């Protein structure tokens, strides 16, 4: 091969990385030849690069179950492959919602407790008050988080049973690694959450919908969602172990989300289980929307001037993350439902 041909092949290989592996396995060789010919004819073409990037992004969205069509694999189109991908993506979106929802709900709950714990005195006859919107947001986020936790547990049980059966029967070789990563990441979160939940400032007198122990664990696993990252001097005053935990937590949460999505895609869930998970996904989208509404209402009003309930930029960013997670979940749910309809595939 000439030097020009070798260079064209390398450039074509780099451009193909825009596409997911399953697409490259089926179409990569043929498309690479077309790209090489075009690169030799037109060495520089911004339009070509943009077109390939657009097509690759669409293919990756389809591979994640966020498009209205499946990406065929090397052996053709698997009718339920897109459904599994959609449900995996929905689960990841739910994990994002749980993470940022826990951070917001913990902040509101702490402010709620501090407000209600201060009794009037002669020196301070007017203790901190609970604004109407903040009180509404606290109740709504608490109820929504509790509902999301219940839905997450209900969705996890059939997946765990399926994975366990496949691993025991030796039919789940491709499940072993993601299942191990998932178990390790969950163990890290559980151990760290239990260790640091003792620092929960809301413990004692907690009268919210969520039990105090669960609320403390939520707080411990969402410590990293903090404005202190923008203030290194103040962050340095934290204990070293707590700072290390704040660094480790997002990586552990990311590992849980990615490994769980991979497990769902590879587990080979039956059509009945997929339909059950899709119904739970519908309920999850509704609850996520309620959670976002409560948080957004509080952020939009700026806490109504109450210092304890005043949201900051980190809360605005977290609200944006919740909105993106909800949008992904709604799209993934719609794609899963479409793929389960008779005659689709």
GIGI-V624450 format. One record per residue. N is the residue number from 0. RES is the residue in one small letter. PSI is psi in whole degrees, 0 to 359 (* if undefined). OMEGA is omega in degrees with one decimal (999 if undefined). D_LAST is the distance of its C-alpha to the last C-alpha in Angstrom with 2 decimals. Layout:
{{N	RES	PSI	OMEGA	D_LAST} {N	RES	PSI	OMEGA	D_LAST}}
This chain:
{{0	x	136	179.9	41.52} {1	x	166	179.3	43.60} {2	x	320	179.3	43.98} {3	x	319	179.7	42.12} {4	x	321	178.1	39.21} {5	x	318	178.5	39.19} {6	x	319	178.8	39.22} {7	x	322	178.8	36.35} {8	x	320	178.8	34.31} {9	x	318	179.1	35.05} {10	x	321	178.3	34.17} {11	x	319	179.2	30.86} {12	x	321	178.5	30.06} {13	x	320	179.7	30.94} {14	x	326	-178.7	28.76} {15	x	342	-179.7	25.73} {16	x	346	175.1	26.13} {17	x	334	-174.7	24.63} {18	x	151	179.0	21.17} {19	x	160	-175.9	19.59} {20	x	320	-177.8	20.27} {21	x	327	177.2	16.77} {22	x	318	-179.6	16.78} {23	x	325	179.3	20.36} {24	x	327	-176.2	19.75} {25	x	319	-172.8	17.54} {26	x	355	-169.8	19.31} {27	x	311	-176.1	22.51} {28	x	312	-179.1	25.02} {29	x	316	-178.6	24.30} {30	x	325	178.8	24.20} {31	x	320	178.5	27.35} {32	x	318	177.7	29.22} {33	x	319	179.1	28.47} {34	x	317	-179.6	29.58} {35	x	318	179.2	32.73} {36	x	319	-179.2	33.71} {37	x	323	179.5	33.28} {38	x	322	178.5	35.20} {39	x	328	178.8	38.03} {40	x	322	179.5	38.24} {41	x	87	-176.0	37.94} {42	x	325	-179.9	39.12} {43	x	122	179.5	38.75} {44	x	104	177.9	36.03} {45	x	323	-179.1	35.13} {46	x	319	179.4	32.59} {47	x	315	-179.4	30.72} {48	x	315	179.6	30.74} {49	x	321	-179.3	29.56} {50	x	319	178.6	26.72} {51	x	319	178.5	25.53} {52	x	316	178.6	25.97} {53	x	312	180.0	23.92} {54	x	322	179.0	21.04} {55	x	320	179.1	21.35} {56	x	318	178.2	21.40} {57	x	317	179.4	18.24} {58	x	321	178.9	16.50} {59	x	323	175.8	18.09} {60	x	320	177.4	17.05} {61	x	321	179.1	13.37} {62	x	333	177.1	14.19} {63	x	0	-179.2	15.83} {64	x	27	-178.8	12.97} {65	x	16	178.2	15.10} {66	x	168	-176.2	13.25} {67	x	10	-179.9	10.74} {68	x	150	179.8	8.58} {69	x	159	171.7	7.99} {70	x	116	-178.7	10.80} {71	x	142	177.2	10.26} {72	x	191	-176.2	12.90} {73	x	334	-178.8	15.62} {74	x	17	178.5	13.89} {75	x	193	-175.6	10.62} {76	x	124	173.0	7.17} {77	x	120	-174.0	7.12} {78	x	318	-175.3	4.35} {79	x	0	-179.4	7.51} {80	x	316	-179.8	9.21} {81	x	325	178.7	8.79} {82	x	315	178.4	9.88} {83	x	319	178.9	12.75} {84	x	318	179.8	13.65} {85	x	316	-179.3	13.86} {86	x	326	175.4	15.98} {87	x	317	177.9	18.06} {88	x	321	178.0	18.83} {89	x	320	177.9	19.67} {90	x	320	177.6	21.98} {91	x	319	177.5	23.64} {92	x	323	178.0	24.23} {93	x	323	178.2	25.74} {94	x	320	176.7	27.99} {95	x	318	179.4	29.21} {96	x	318	178.2	29.92} {97	x	319	-176.8	31.83} {98	x	304	-176.6	33.84} {99	x	329	175.6	35.02} {100	x	322	177.8	35.21} {101	x	319	179.9	37.51} {102	x	316	-178.7	39.70} {103	x	315	-178.3	40.11} {104	x	324	177.5	40.63} {105	x	318	179.8	43.15} {106	x	316	179.8	45.11} {107	x	321	-178.7	45.33} {108	x	319	177.9	46.28} {109	x	313	179.3	49.05} {110	x	321	178.5	50.45} {111	x	313	-177.2	50.27} {112	x	318	179.9	52.21} {113	x	326	179.9	54.78} {114	x	316	-176.4	55.36} {115	x	342	-177.1	55.84} {116	x	343	-177.4	57.86} {117	x	118	-179.9	60.62} {118	x	150	178.0	63.30} {119	x	146	177.1	65.84} {120	x	171	179.2	69.16} {121	x	324	-179.1	72.45} {122	x	329	-177.6	71.58} {123	x	81	-177.1	68.09} {124	x	346	-177.7	67.93} {125	x	85	-179.9	64.60} {126	x	167	178.1	61.97} {127	x	140	-177.7	58.56} {128	x	165	179.0	56.62} {129	x	108	178.9	52.98} {130	x	155	-176.2	51.72} {131	x	314	-177.7	49.68} {132	x	318	179.6	46.53} {133	x	319	177.2	46.78} {134	x	317	177.0	47.32} {135	x	315	-178.5	44.30} {136	x	321	179.5	42.16} {137	x	314	-179.4	43.46} {138	x	316	-178.0	42.59} {139	x	313	-178.8	39.15} {140	x	324	177.9	38.13} {141	x	313	179.4	39.56} {142	x	319	-179.3	37.67} {143	x	317	179.2	34.38} {144	x	320	178.1	34.81} {145	x	317	179.1	35.64} {146	x	320	179.1	32.53} {147	x	319	177.8	30.31} {148	x	317	179.0	32.03} {149	x	315	179.6	31.40} {150	x	320	179.6	27.67} {151	x	319	178.5	27.44} {152	x	316	180.0	29.27} {153	x	323	-179.7	27.15} {154	x	331	-176.0	23.91} {155	x	324	-173.3	25.60} {156	x	306	-178.7	26.88} {157	x	330	178.0	23.77} {158	x	316	179.1	22.68} {159	x	317	179.8	26.24} {160	x	314	-179.5	26.35} {161	x	314	-179.2	23.16} {162	x	317	180.0	24.44} {163	x	315	179.8	27.91} {164	x	317	-178.1	26.85} {165	x	322	178.9	24.94} {166	x	320	-179.8	27.91} {167	x	321	-178.1	30.42} {168	x	357	178.6	28.74} {169	x	12	-178.4	28.41} {170	x	9	-175.6	24.61} {171	x	44	-178.4	24.31} {172	x	320	-179.0	26.09} {173	x	352	179.9	23.75} {174	x	342	-171.7	24.34} {175	x	311	-176.6	28.11} {176	x	307	179.7	28.79} {177	x	327	178.0	26.68} {178	x	321	178.3	27.89} {179	x	317	177.9	31.42} {180	x	317	179.3	31.19} {181	x	314	-179.7	29.89} {182	x	318	-179.5	32.73} {183	x	317	-179.3	35.30} {184	x	319	177.7	34.32} {185	x	320	179.1	34.41} {186	x	320	178.6	37.77} {187	x	314	-179.7	39.13} {188	x	318	-178.7	38.16} {189	x	314	-178.6	39.57} {190	x	312	179.9	42.76} {191	x	319	179.2	43.39} {192	x	318	178.6	42.54} {193	x	325	-178.5	44.93} {194	x	316	-172.5	47.57} {195	x	353	-179.4	47.59} {196	x	342	178.4	46.92} {197	x	343	177.8	50.66} {198	x	3	-179.2	51.24} {199	x	115	-175.8	49.40} {200	x	354	178.5	51.95} {201	x	355	-177.5	50.62} {202	x	135	-179.7	51.52} {203	x	114	178.4	54.15} {204	x	12	-179.7	54.18} {205	x	121	-177.2	50.43} {206	x	29	179.6	49.64} {207	x	180	179.1	46.06} {208	x	327	-178.7	43.08} {209	x	132	178.5	41.92} {210	x	147	-175.5	44.30} {211	x	320	-180.0	46.61} {212	x	319	178.4	45.40} {213	x	318	178.8	41.76} {214	x	321	178.9	42.89} {215	x	321	178.7	45.01} {216	x	319	176.2	42.16} {217	x	314	-179.7	39.96} {218	x	316	-177.3	42.85} {219	x	324	-178.7	43.40} {220	x	358	176.5	39.82} {221	x	15	178.6	39.83} {222	x	328	-175.2	43.27} {223	x	341	176.0	41.83} {224	x	83	-170.2	40.70} {225	x	146	175.8	44.22} {226	x	352	-180.0	46.32} {227	x	339	177.3	48.70} {228	x	332	179.5	46.75} {229	x	358	-179.4	48.40} {230	x	76	-175.4	51.80} {231	x	325	-179.8	52.40} {232	x	314	178.9	55.97} {233	x	322	179.6	55.02} {234	x	326	-179.2	52.17} {235	x	341	179.1	54.69} {236	x	347	178.9	56.61} {237	x	152	174.1	53.82} {238	x	146	-177.7	54.30} {239	x	318	-179.4	52.89} {240	x	321	-179.6	50.70} {241	x	321	176.9	49.15} {242	x	320	177.8	48.49} {243	x	320	178.6	46.89} {244	x	321	179.0	44.66} {245	x	331	177.2	43.64} {246	x	319	-176.0	42.61} {247	x	323	-171.7	40.74} {248	x	308	-178.0	38.82} {249	x	327	177.2	36.28} {250	x	320	177.8	35.45} {251	x	319	178.1	35.03} {252	x	319	177.2	32.81} {253	x	320	178.1	30.68} {254	x	320	177.8	30.46} {255	x	313	-177.5	29.39} {256	x	312	-177.4	26.58} {257	x	317	-179.6	25.24} {258	x	320	178.9	25.73} {259	x	317	178.3	24.13} {260	x	320	179.0	20.97} {261	x	319	178.8	20.95} {262	x	316	180.0	21.60} {263	x	321	-178.9	18.72} {264	x	328	-175.2	16.31} {265	x	353	-172.3	18.03} {266	x	340	-177.4	18.98} {267	x	44	-179.4	16.12} {268	x	143	179.9	16.27} {269	x	165	-180.0	15.38} {270	x	323	-179.9	13.03} {271	x	316	179.0	16.36} {272	x	319	178.2	17.60} {273	x	318	179.1	14.57} {274	x	319	177.6	15.06} {275	x	315	179.8	18.77} {276	x	323	179.3	18.47} {277	x	322	177.1	16.49} {278	x	319	175.5	19.35} {279	x	325	177.6	21.85} {280	x	322	176.9	20.25} {281	x	313	177.9	20.90} {282	x	321	-179.7	24.46} {283	x	320	179.0	24.87} {284	x	320	178.1	24.12} {285	x	314	-178.6	26.75} {286	x	321	177.5	29.26} {287	x	322	178.4	28.72} {288	x	321	177.9	29.45} {289	x	316	178.4	32.60} {290	x	313	-180.0	33.69} {291	x	320	179.9	33.30} {292	x	316	179.6	35.23} {293	x	316	-179.8	38.06} {294	x	314	-178.1	38.36} {295	x	323	178.4	38.15} {296	x	317	179.7	40.78} {297	x	314	-179.3	43.11} {298	x	320	-177.1	42.65} {299	x	328	-178.9	43.09} {300	x	354	179.1	46.38} {301	x	28	179.3	47.72} {302	x	11	178.3	48.76} {303	x	31	175.3	51.22} {304	x	1	179.5	53.91} {305	x	121	-176.0	54.06} {306	x	318	-176.9	54.56} {307	x	333	-175.0	52.77} {308	x	11	-174.6	49.62} {309	x	121	178.9	49.60} {310	x	155	178.2	46.26} {311	x	189	-178.9	46.36} {312	x	326	179.4	44.28} {313	x	328	178.3	42.43} {314	x	324	175.6	41.33} {315	x	316	179.1	40.14} {316	x	319	179.3	38.09} {317	x	323	176.8	36.67} {318	x	320	176.4	35.75} {319	x	319	178.1	33.88} {320	x	321	177.5	31.97} {321	x	320	179.5	31.10} {322	x	317	178.1	29.89} {323	x	319	178.5	27.62} {324	x	319	178.8	26.25} {325	x	317	179.6	25.59} {326	x	316	178.5	23.83} {327	x	319	-179.6	21.49} {328	x	317	179.9	20.93} {329	x	316	-180.0	20.22} {330	x	317	179.7	17.63} {331	x	320	178.8	15.96} {332	x	316	179.9	16.14} {333	x	319	179.7	14.63} {334	x	320	178.8	11.57} {335	x	315	179.5	11.30} {336	x	318	-180.0	11.91} {337	x	321	-178.4	9.32} {338	x	339	-179.9	6.56} {339	x	350	-179.2	8.56} {340	x	142	178.8	8.84} {341	x	137	177.8	8.62} {342	x	354	178.7	6.61} {343	x	156	177.4	3.78} {344	x	*	999	0.00}}
